């Protein structure tokens, strides 16, 4: 049980990173280096909202909840869970904590409140009845010249925003900034594009001070973010600092700089990474989980806030590789017009945390590679416990080919297929460039490519593969042998020569006879002798009868005489 997350001070050398998050990452890496198999449990206090009116005082600890979702995906064999206690836990809370740790429930996300233990759940909600957001005055958009911010700006301009302030690090030097400004102006909005590091509180205050009084600031959309993905074992403090500066520190500065202004909307663009977890996103999920907690805190303070955990938008806001991974995980990209329509309806939703995404739940569960369904999703999938009951409509094509092939050809067939898929993931036109004995990392695989390969192999073989399968089997040849074991295609006896069958029998007997007592070994020997004699010119009937009535000493004499063995 780790209590490291309770340290809410920020690391002095990495000002955007809560020390509790940093030390939890370090602990996880150390446990992996030591090959520790005991499940890791993490404790936080008041870091999660359990009702729509909860205040969240452990804001910085919320980052560890985002990390936890990724740990459950990346290291399931070493993962226990995460528990949020009240800020001042009493004896009852400690007793309930003990019951959670000793329990057999598959849930791994818990909160203790009063005399109750709660688990996290996602439920469907409707936004059609929510009042539409009608922007007015000045709306500030962080990440405003990026692909996602630009889409939001266009949507706001067409919905009546009078003045748009687009913040980005590069300002007017950002690619496409001039064309975007002119496009928005043509929609009737005044546009100001400003270069600003929102992690710098003084620089942000200077921008806010320049907003004209006749068009006061009425809304903030925080869409800034920086991808610097890594698996947990490779994550560094510098990477964490870069990713959290815009997402977390920027949100803190926006909150503090505008809390006394009369805003109608404070919109935080979170991500599914902080809610679902995703392999390779240990550096992205924590900041998004922080946004969720910040929205809950602002609501408890009587301030407007909504944190939207978005699925991928088509053509916006992420790398093409990451978007492919989401699609292979059963989360296809949202059409931009649908995403913008949802944005205007969800801003005034009664809950401060919402997920907006297209999800194929049965497919998503299959892609997750879990034998047991996380209770968090049960109300959405219609499942009550274990894996989906549905059976595949057909045997996946690659599996069918492997099963139909002669035994001697199966490994080569699968090797060629995996090389083809690997080449496709890496963008090669031909599998010829893929060396089956070269490490995946040397071939150019990163965490996102590993997820894409794993999902494609799962789809083509029908196997439920663990998220880290590519890193656990570091070459194509290693991975192929693992897949062959998983397919467990039975080798029919008629496919083997009689000599091959005898060789297999010899190996099997040698392994099975270890540790047998003398009497059992003699009984086995008698049967084998009878079989051997049946293949010779001797009369098997008379020999078998003699063996049935023979004593142990007679059997030993028979073996010595017939085979020269002692």
N, C-alpha and C positions, 0 to 999 in steps of 0.2 A: 504494500500500500504506500503510494507516494503522496507526501504532503507538500511537495515542492511548489505546486501551483498556487499555494496560499501566499507566496511572496509576490506582492503587487508592485514593488518598486521597479523602475525601468533600469535596464542595464546601463551602467555609466559609459561603456564604450560603444553601445548600440542603442541610441536614444529612443528608437521606435519599438524596441522589443521588451515586453515585460519579462522581468528576470525569472518569474515562475515558469513562463513558457520556455525560455532558453534552457533552464536547468532540467526541465522535463524532457526536452529533446536530447540533452546530453545524457541523462539517465537512460533513456531508451536506447541510445546508441551504445552505451557501455554495457547494458544487459545483453544486447545483441553480440557485441564483441566477446563477452564472456560465455556465450551460448547458454544463457540462463533460460530454462524452460518454464519456470514458475510464472503464472499469469500476472500481468501488471494491472493493478487497480490504481486509479487516480482520485484524489479527494479535492473538492472545491467547496467554497462556502458562498451562498447567495449569488451564484454566477448565472442562474437560469431563472427564467420567468415560468411560473407554474399556473398562472391565471392571467387574464387580460389586464388586471390592475396591479400586478406585482411590481414592486420596485426592485431593481437589480443593483446591489451595491458592489458586488465583486466583478466589476466590468472587465478588468484586465485578466481575471481568471477565466473569463468566457473564451479567451483565445485557445485555451487548452481543450475546451470542448470541441472546437473545430479540429484541432490536432487529433483528438481521440477518434473522430470518425475515420480519419485516414489510417490511424494505427490499426483499427479494426479490420481494415481492408488489406493493409500491407503485411501485418504480422499477426494474423488471426490465431496462430498456434501459441503466441506469447501474450495474447491480449485477454484481460479480464473484464474491465469495464471502468466506468466513471460515475461517481456519486456526488451530488450536490447537497450539502447539509445547510441548515439555517446559519445565519451569520454568527449566532451564539448558540451552538448545539448543546442541548441538555442531555440528561441521562437517557431519556426516551429515544432521542435521536441516535445516540451511540449504540443503544440496544438494537434499534432497527438497522443501523449500519452493519452490525454483526450478522444479522439475519440475511441481509443482502449478500454479504460475502460468503456465507455458508450455504446459500440457496442453490438450487439447480435450474433456476429460470434462465432461459436463453437471452433475456433482455440484458443489455450492457450499458444502458443510460438510465440513471435513477436520480430521483430527488426525494429528500426526506423533509416533510413539512408537518409539524405537529406530531400526531400519532399515526401518520399515513406515509406509506411509501408509494411513489408515483413513478411511472415509466413514460418515456417520451412517445408521442403518437403524432402521426400526420393524419388529418381528416380533410375530406373534401369541403369546399366552401363555394358559395356563389358570390359573384361580384356584380351581377346584372342589376341588382337593386341599389347598389351603392351610388351616391350622388357623384356625378362626373366632376372631375377637377377642371376648373376654368381658370387658367393662369391669368394674372394681370400684373401690372407694374413691371418690376425687374425680377427675372429668374436667373440665378447663378448656377452654371453647370460646370462641375469639375470634370476633367478629361474631355472638355468640350470640343476639341478638334480631333479627337480619336473617332474611330468608326462608330462606336456605340453612342458616344456623346453627340456626334453629328446627327444621328437618327433622332435622338431625343430632341435636339434643338429644332429640327425640321417639324417634328410633331407639335412642339410648343408654339412655334411660329404660326402654324396653321390653326391653332386653337386660341389665338388671340393674345399671346404674350407680347407686351409692348416693347420690352427691352431685354435682350439676352446678353449675359456676360459669360463668355466662354473662357474658362481657365485651362491652361495646359503649360507644361514646362517650356515649350518652344514658342508659344504664342503665335504671332503671325508668321514665324519661320517654320511652323509645322507644315508638312506636306498637305496641300489642298486647302489651307486656311483661307486664302484669298477668295477662292471659288466658293467656299462654304459661306463666307461672310456676304458675298454678293447674292448668293441664292436665297439666304434668309432675308436679306434686305428687300428682295423682290417680292417676298411674301408679306411685306409691310412692317417687319420688326426692325427696331434699331438694334445694332449688333456691336458689341465691344469684345475684341479678342485680346486677351492679356496673357503674357508670359508670367507664370507665378508658380513657385514651389509651395504647395499648400501645406507641406510639412513645416514651413517657416511661418510661425504665427504673426510676426511683424509684417511680413510681406503680404499675408492674407488680409490683415487689418488695413493695410494701405489701399488694397483694392476695394474693400468695402467702403472705405471713407470717400472714394471717388464716385460712388453711385449717386446720381442726382436726386435731390429731394422730391422733385415732381414725378419721379418714377421710382418710388422706394422699393427696397428689396422685399419681396413677398414670399419667395420660395427658393429652396436650395435643392439641387439634384446632385448627389455625390456619386459620380460614375467613374471616377479615376481609379486606376489600379495598375499594378505592374506584375506581369508573370515572370517568375524566376523559379521554375518548378524543379523539384528534386524528390527522390525517395528519401525516407527518413534517415537511412544509414549514411547518406551523403550530404545532408543539409548542413550548411554552415551559418554561423551568426551573421556574417556579412550579407548572405542571401536573405536571411530573415529581415534584416534591417532595411534592405532595399524594398522588399515587397510590402512591409508594414508601414513604411514612411508615408506613402500616398494613401493607402487604404485606411489604416488605423490612426496614425498621427494626424492625417488630413481630416478625418472625421472628428477627432477630438477638438482640433482647432476650429472647425466649422461650428461645432456645437457651442463651444465657449464664446466664440465671437458673435454668434447670432442669438443666444438664448434670451437676450433682453429686447430683441426686435419682434415686431408683430408679424410673424410668418403665418401663412396659411398652409404651407406644406414643407416638410423636411424629409426628402426622399433619399434613402440609402440603397444603392445598388449592391446587394449581396449576391451570393452565388450558391448553386446546388452543392458546391464543394464543401461549404460549411455545414450543410444539413445532411447530405448523403455520404460525404467522404468519397474520395476517388484516389486510386493508386497514383502515386507520383505528385500529389498536390498537397504535401505536408507543409509547404510554404505558402500556399494560397488560402487554404481553409481557415486558419486561425483568424486572419483579418476579417473574413466574412462573418465568422461566428461573433466577433466583437461588434460588428454593425448590428446584428440581431439584438444583442444585449443592450446596446446604446439606444436603439429605438424603444425598447421596453422601459428603460430608465427615463427617457424623455416623456413617454406617455404618463408614467407615474408622477412626473413633475408637472403635468398639465400642459406639456408642450406638444406641438404636432410632430409626428414621426411615423414613418413606415419603413421597414426593411424588407426588400423584395429579393428573395432568393431565386434569381432567374435561371432558367435553363438557357442553353445557347441560343443566340439570335443568329439568323441566317446572315452570313457575310459580315459579322460585326463582333468586335470585342474579344476575339481570341484567335490563336493561331489555327491554321487549317488542320494541323495534326490533332490539336486538342478537340476541335469540332468533330473530327472523324471518330475520335475515341468516344465522345459522348453519344454519337449516333450508334456506334457498335454496342454501347451499353444500354440501348433502348431509349435514348433521349434525343430524338431528332431536333434539329434547329427550328425555332419559332420563326414564322414569317414576320418580317418587320412590321407590317401593318397590323397584324394580330397582336404583336407585343405592345405596340403603341396604344392600341385600343384598350388593352388590359391595363396599361399604366394609368390611363386617365380614369379608370373605374376603381382601381385598387388603392389609390392614394389615401382615400378616406375610409378604408376598411376598418372595422372595429378592432381587429387584432393587429398588434404592431409588427408581427412577423408573418409573412405569407410566402408561399412558393408559387411561382408562375412558370410552368413548364409543360411540354408535351412529353408524356411518359407512357411507353408501352410496358405496363407493369409485369405481365407474365414474362416477356422477353427480358426486361430489366432484371428480374429475379434470376433467370437462367444465366444471364451474363455475370451476375454477382458471384457465381460459383459457390454459393452457400447451400448446404444441405438442409439447413433449418432457416425458416423465414424470420427475419428480425421483426419482433412485435410492433415496432414503430410503423410498419407498412401494412399490417394485416387488414386494416379496414379499407385499404385502397385496392388490394389485390383480391380480396374475397377469400383468402386462405386462412385456415385456422391454426396452422402450425407448420408442419414439414413442408417440403418442396411442393411445387405445383403438381396437381393431379393429372393435368392434361398430358396426353402422350403425343409425341411428335407425329405429324401427318405422314412423314416418310423418313426413312433412314437417310441421314446426310450423305451426300454424293461420295465424298472421300471415304467415309467409313464403309459404304457399300462396295467400293472398288477394292479396298484393302481386304475385306472379308471374302470377296469373290476370287482374289488372286491366289495362286499356289503359295504354299508356306515359304518356299525359298525366295520368292520374289517380293514378299510383302514389305520388308524393310526398305529395299531400294525404291519401291513404288512410293512409299510414304516419304522417303528422303527427298525424292524429286518434287513431290507435291509441297512439302514444307519449304524447300528452297525457292519454289515459285512464289509462295505466299510471302516469304521473307523479302524476296526481291521486289514484290509489289508494294509492301509496306515502306520499303526504303526508296521507292520511286525508280527502280531499275526496270528497263524494258525486257530484260532477259534474266533468268536465274543463273546464267553462266558465271556472273560475278560473285556469286555467293559460295564461299568456301565452307563446306560442311564442318570443318574442324577448327574454324576460327571463332574466337569468342564473339558473342553478340555485341558487346561493347566496342570491340575493335571493328566490327562491321558498320558501326555508326548508330547503334540503338541507344535511345534515351528512354526515360520512363514512359513517355507517351507512346513511342513506337512499340515498347514492350506490351503495353496494354492493348494496343490495336492488334498486334500479332496474336496475343492470347485469345482475344475475342473472336478473331477470324478462325483460329484453329478450333475453338470451342464450337463455332457454328458449323464447320465442315466435318468435324468428327463426332459431334454429339456428346463429347465428354464435358464434364463439369470441371474446369481447370482452375487451380488456385491463382490469385492475382499475380503472385511472384514467380509463376512457373518458368518464365524466360530466364530469370536471374538464378533460379535454383538449378537449372540445366543449361549451362552457359554456352553450349555450341549447338548447331543444328543437329549434329549426329546424336548428342546427348538427349536433346529434346525429342527426337524421333524415337529413340529407344524407350523413353518415358511414355510417349503416346502409344507405342505398341503394347506396352504393359497395361496401359489403361484400357485399350480396346479389347485386350484379352481374347483375341481371336483364337478359337480352338483349332488345333492342328489335327486333322482327321487322320486316322491310322493308315487309310489307303493312300495317303499322300507320301508316306515314308516307305523306304525299302525294308525288307525283313531284317537286314543287318542293322539299319538305323533304329528299328524298333527294339532289337536286342540291346543296342547301345543305351537307349533310353531306359530300358528295364534294368540294366546293370547299374546305372547311375542312381535310379530311384531306389533300388534295393539297398545299395550301399548307404544311402542317407537314412532310409527307414529302419535299417537293422541296428543302428547305433543305440546302445543302451538296452537292447532286448535281453531277456534272460535266456539261459541255455536251452531250456525246454522249448520255448517258442522258436528259437533259431533252428532247432532240430526239426520241428514241424514244418517250417518254411523250406528247409533243405530237402525234406522228404518229398514235398510237392514239386519242387524244382527238379529233383531227380526223376520223378515220374514223367514230367513233361519232357525232359531230355531223352529219356528212354523211348518215349512215344515217337520221337523223331528218328530213332535208330532202327536197326533191324530186329531188335529184341521184341518179345511179346509183351506189350504194355500191360495187358490184363493180368498176367501172372506176376509180373514185377510189382504192379500196384498192390496186388493182394499180399505179397510178401512184405511190402513196406507197411501195410496197415497193421500187421501182427508183429513187426520187428520191435526189439527193445532198443534203448538208446545206444548200447554197445554195438548191436547189429547194424544200426544206421551209420555209426562211425566207420565200421568195417566196410560197409557198402560204399561209402564216399571215397575211402582210401583206395579201394579196389578199382572202382569205375573211373575216378578222376585223378587219382594220385595226389589228393589233398589230405591234409591232416588238420 
